[in-house]
Amino acid sequence: MESVWDYPRPPALEPCTRRVRVVLGDVTIADSARALRLLETSHPPAIYVPRQDVAPGALTAAGRPPSFCEWK
């Protein structure tokens, strides 16, 4: 088992060792063997899937400017 308190600061980016699938209902939205994990002290891992591994048309723009984090 991993502990979020063992994750590094500054954050680290590493390849996922497992296949990542995102399924909504019966529809696969994303399927990737190339996803990345972002590890940061005291935070759960964030998983990033390459855009090429997301089903076409599965995502739409939010219609607002992207968010910003002053710490990253």
C-alpha positions, 0 to 999 in steps of 0.5 A: 500500500502507498502512503500519500505522505511518502510522495515527493515534493516537488511533485513527480511524474511517472508512467502508470504501470497498469492499463487505464480505462475510463468507462461511463455506462457501457461506453469506453471513454478512454483506454491507455497503456501510456497514462502518467501518474502525478505524485505530490505529497499529501495528495492522491495520485492524479492520472493523466491520459494522453488525448490520443487515447480518449475516444473521439467526441467523448470530451467537450470544451467547458466553455470557460478559461482553464483554471490556474493553480498558483502553486504549480 
